[in-house]
Amino acid sequence: MTLVGRIHRASPEAARVAEVELEQWRQASPGNAEAAATAQRIWNATETDALRGHIPLPPSATQERQTRRRILGMLSLAGFLATTIAGGRAYWLRPVYEFALRTGRAQTLTHVLPEGSTVDAAANTVIQINFYRDRRIVRLADGEAQFAVAHDEKRPFTVETRWGRVRVLGTVFTVTVRAGRMRVAVARGRVAVWSVGVGDSARDTGKAPEAILRAGETIEADAHGVGEKRTIEVGEVADWKQGWLNFRGTSLSEVVARWNDYLRQPLRLADDPVLRELRVTGRYQLRDPQAFLDSLPSMLPVRIARTSDGGAEIGARR
């Protein structure tokens, strides 16, 4: 009935198409031919103006062009919106400032960031800094750095390491990555600390920090999580900036590693499990490593032997 209606009431072009289609359908089987004849008799016996309202006629050429224009317009608008949104997202996620910082042995460096924060990098430190429109991210790969952070509520300042994450709440603090762990120490203000895997690297996911440190507090984090807070002297934070190294029950292997950050001729620690159990407490001037070596045998059961290259090796005293 649809094809019959098109033959009688559609445009000449559409009527010709309907005739061809109806003829092909009619010849497909005797049943189709009989149905086509019945449809024609019904059409002839019915008031065509009334029947026409029930027969879906094809749109005219003008209507088709208008429909195509509307569809193309909607597709263009959708494409424009998608491109705009994607472009806006890419623009928002693109860093507005990037800086890579690396120091060598016995080298320290101070860098002032564009928004007024200051980074003081200790020796043998590797840092990547990325500022975005909604956050400031510092990735500390190795070493130690002190951060004096300019306040900016709209762009929180976060220091990330492979052991955890520190969010600044307005402060001066240090972050150290060494010997398979992260250490955070606060000289002024407060910081929030998460261990690795807690919260998102870019933004908090609603999880409360595992620790909040205030001035004179320190904490460590490793692959097992965040440890207990300890109290320290504020002067011990970034002690290397004042020309000192402070140790409080620090393993001898870490003490040697810290000295070696600043020595042209590194100290060596003999491969002995006894030495790894020893702890050092004391305060030493960076410019006088010999004073440390001279005092060490009186504190611990060790001996100091000079090496052929002018360095020193620390071994166990039997």
TORKE-516698 format. One line per field, with one value per residue (C-alpha): chain; x, y, z. Coordinates in steps of 0.02 Angstrom, whole numbers, plus 50000, padded with zeros to 5 digits. Last residue first. Layout:
% residues N
c: [A:...]
c1: [X:...]
c2: [Y:...]
c3: [Z:...]
END
This chain:
% residues 318
c: [A:A:A:A:A:A:A:A:A:A:A:A:A:A:A:A:A:A:A:A:A:A:A:A:A:A:A:A:A:A:A:A:A:A:A:A:A:A:A:A:A:A:A:A:A:A:A:A:A:A:A:A:A:A:A:A:A:A:A:A:A:A:A:A:A:A:A:A:A:A:A:A:A:A:A:A:A:A:A:A:A:A:A:A:A:A:A:A:A:A:A:A:A:A:A:A:A:A:A:A:A:A:A:A:A:A:A:A:A:A:A:A:A:A:A:A:A:A:A:A:A:A:A:A:A:A:A:A:A:A:A:A:A:A:A:A:A:A:A:A:A:A:A:A:A:A:A:A:A:A:A:A:A:A:A:A:A:A:A:A:A:A:A:A:A:A:A:A:A:A:A:A:A:A:A:A:A:A:A:A:A:A:A:A:A:A:A:A:A:A:A:A:A:A:A:A:A:A:A:A:A:A:A:A:A:A:A:A:A:A:A:A:A:A:A:A:A:A:A:A:A:A:A:A:A:A:A:A:A:A:A:A:A:A:A:A:A:A:A:A:A:A:A:A:A:A:A:A:A:A:A:A:A:A:A:A:A:A:A:A:A:A:A:A:A:A:A:A:A:A:A:A:A:A:A:A:A:A:A:A:A:A:A:A:A:A:A:A:A:A:A:A:A:A:A:A:A:A:A:A:A:A:A:A:A:A:A:A:A:A:A:A:A:A:A:A:A:A]
c1: [54376:54361:54237:54287:54273:54371:54452:54494:54663:54658:54765:54644:54665:54599:54480:54434:54265:54193:54092:54106:54294:54323:54210:54294:54439:54326:54205:54346:54416:54251:54287:54197:54031:54036:53975:53831:53812:53723:53779:53706:53789:53689:53752:53931:53906:53837:54009:54038:54164:54100:54190:54207:54204:54347:54266:54154:53983:53858:53981:53945:53761:53800:53921:53788:53663:53776:53813:53628:53561:53527:53511:53629:53655:53762:53815:53856:53702:53618:53671:53559:53406:53297:53414:53391:53208:53264:53179:53022:52968:52811:52780:52795:52701:52673:52753:52840:52925:52876:52973:52918:52985:52922:52999:52869:52708:52673:52505:52500:52403:52315:52125:52060:51945:52027:52162:52224:52371:52453:52288:52259:52349:52455:52622:52608:52516:52584:52506:52621:52622:52707:52893:53046:52959:53047:52992:53087:53056:53118:53226:53396:53369:53232:53230:53095:53125:53007:52959:52771:52595:52483:52597:52545:52676:52668:52738:52873:52904:52915:52791:52798:52633:52594:52409:52358:52201:52249:52420:52545:52727:52822:52994:53050:53207:53278:53357:53421:53327:53174:53088:52937:52869:52688:52599:52411:52262:52338:52483:52661:52783:52949:53064:53198:53360:53476:53658:53702:53562:53430:53358:53189:53109:52927:52892:52766:52901:53007:53169:53309:53448:53584:53702:53853:53970:53927:53808:53646:53497:53347:53217:53096:52923:52798:52622:52598:52462:52312:52201:52246:52216:52048:52002:52053:51949:51800:51820:51841:51688:51588:51641:51603:51431:51399:51456:51347:51197:51225:51249:51085:50993:51065:51018:50840:50826:50892:50768:50624:50669:50680:50508:50491:50430:50247:50191:50012:49883:49839:49830:49686:49570:49620:49613:49437:49446:49394:49543:49666:49588:49594:49780:49821:49733:49832:49995:49947:49911:50079:50168:50088:50136:50319:50462:50375:50270:50423:50514:50359:50333:50513:50505:50340:50402:50555:50443:50327:50475:50529:50352:50323:50217:50029:49982:50142:50185:50018:50043:50215:50147:50000]
c2: [49614:49793:49801:49898:50078:50115:50283:50381:50434:50323:50188:50166:50222:50106:50156:50029:49995:49943:50105:50269:50286:50214:50350:50503:50514:50480:50617:50741:50694:50744:50927:51043:50955:50991:50848:50818:50651:50485:50334:50158:49990:49842:49862:49852:49677:49617:49650:49714:49849:50027:50145:50332:50436:50546:50707:50705:50789:50654:50529:50593:50550:50375:50342:50392:50283:50131:50171:50165:50325:50328:50515:50591:50774:50834:51015:51157:51264:51206:51028:51035:51036:51011:50982:51160:51122:50997:50830:50743:50579:50525:50340:50249:50269:50121:49953:50011:50149:50301:50400:50537:50699:50831:50997:51105:51010:50846:50777:50589:50458:50591:50573:50487:50594:50555:50688:50762:50734:50578:50505:50450:50309:50205:50259:50326:50487:50637:50806:50953:51090:51256:51279:51166:51004:50838:50707:50545:50431:50252:50126:50186:50368:50488:50642:50773:50936:51065:51248:51269:51310:51155:51066:50894:50756:50594:50420:50292:50320:50505:50647:50825:50918:51105:51151:51272:51371:51403:51474:51502:51512:51355:51347:51175:51083:50946:50775:50639:50536:50540:50691:50731:50908:50945:51113:51113:51193:51282:51160:51171:51029:51009:50859:50830:50728:50752:50700:50846:50941:51037:51200:51235:51406:51457:51628:51588:51573:51449:51503:51374:51344:51216:51104:51011:50895:50754:50807:50906:50882:50995:50977:51121:51133:51276:51296:51108:51048:50971:51125:51146:50960:50974:51129:51045:50892:51001:51111:50963:50878:51040:51070:50891:50902:51067:50995:50842:50951:51059:50907:50836:51001:51024:50846:50875:51037:50951:50807:50929:51018:50853:50805:50685:50509:50475:50376:50323:50360:50538:50481:50368:50515:50602:50438:50399:50212:50088:50122:50107:49944:49875:49924:49839:49681:49679:49699:49557:49442:49482:49455:49285:49236:49271:49395:49475:49589:49647:49698:49787:49876:49938:50001:50089:50164:50239:50313:50387:50464:50556:50610:50675:50566:50542:50399:50297:50339:50273:50111:50090:50115:50000]
c3: [53285:53225:53081:52927:52868:52710:52674:52518:52450:52295:52377:52521:52702:52836:52975:53109:53185:53354:53371:53465:53487:53313:53238:53313:53191:53041:53091:53121:52951:52870:52915:52793:52821:53007:53114:53235:53322:53338:53237:53230:53194:53126:52948:53010:53082:52915:52835:52660:52705:52700:52583:52601:52443:52382:52321:52473:52485:52438:52510:52685:52666:52600:52744:52871:52781:52795:52979:53020:53097:53285:53271:53143:53100:52955:52958:52838:52871:52710:52753:52906:52793:52949:53096:53157:53191:53321:53298:53361:53287:53195:53174:53009:52845:52730:52692:52532:52630:52731:52862:52982:53052:53173:53228:53142:53113:53026:52974:52951:52854:52754:52740:52585:52479:52312:52332:52170:52052:52121:52180:52357:52447:52326:52401:52577:52613:52709:52750:52785:52918:52956:52985:52990:52941:52906:52780:52749:52600:52592:52500:52558:52509:52457:52569:52582:52674:52745:52748:52764:52707:52702:52580:52519:52533:52434:52457:52425:52239:52275:52252:52320:52311:52308:52299:52161:52200:52381:52333:52474:52420:52472:52550:52495:52554:52446:52468:52352:52225:52112:52190:52084:52112:52065:52073:52047:51957:51808:51801:51868:51834:51926:51902:52035:52048:52197:52214:52329:52415:52318:52387:52306:52330:52303:52227:52091:51956:52055:52137:52120:52246:52206:52301:52230:52327:52206:52069:52065:51951:51919:51782:51754:51680:51687:51616:51607:51487:51574:51553:51369:51337:51423:51324:51162:51202:51250:51096:50981:51053:51042:50862:50815:50894:50805:50640:50665:50708:50554:50444:50508:50483:50309:50261:50322:50223:50066:50091:50116:49954:49860:49926:50069:50033:50068:50220:50180:50315:50264:50083:50123:50157:49996:49902:49941:49934:49798:49686:49830:49889:49712:49697:49861:49805:49643:49739:49857:49710:49630:49795:49817:49639:49684:49653:49507:49616:49715:49557:49492:49657:49660:49481:49512:49676:49589:49455:49587:49680:49523:49480:49656:49768:49761:49645:49636:49816:49877:49781:49858:50034:50000]
END
